[in-house]
Amino acid sequence: MLLILVSRYWGQSRLSTSRQ
């Protein structure tokens, strides 16, 4: 459960950084 939430959050953060 926690891993999924963290994975999703981390994925979004990485996508944001990649876009910038």
One Martini backbone bead per residue (centre of mass of N, CA, C, O) as a GRO file, in nm:
protein
   20
    1MET     BB    1   0.065   0.058  -0.027
    2LEU     BB    2   0.291   0.261   0.028
    3LEU     BB    3   0.457   0.197  -0.221
    4ILE     BB    4   0.251   0.296  -0.425
    5LEU     BB    5   0.238   0.587  -0.334
    6VAL     BB    6   0.536   0.650  -0.364
    7SER     BB    7   0.566   0.572  -0.656
    8ARG     BB    8   0.371   0.782  -0.764
    9TYR     BB    9   0.505   1.032  -0.647
   10TRP     BB   10   0.784   0.988  -0.771
   11GLY     BB   11   0.694   0.979  -1.061
   12GLN     BB   12   0.590   1.268  -1.072
   13SER     BB   13   0.849   1.409  -0.992
   14ARG     BB   14   1.015   1.304  -1.229
   15LEU     BB   15   0.843   1.420  -1.454
   16SER     BB   16   0.872   1.712  -1.377
   17THR     BB   17   1.181   1.723  -1.406
   18SER     BB   18   1.197   1.630  -1.700
   19ARG     BB   19   1.037   1.866  -1.820
   20GLN     BB   20   1.220   2.108  -1.710
   0.00000   0.00000   0.00000
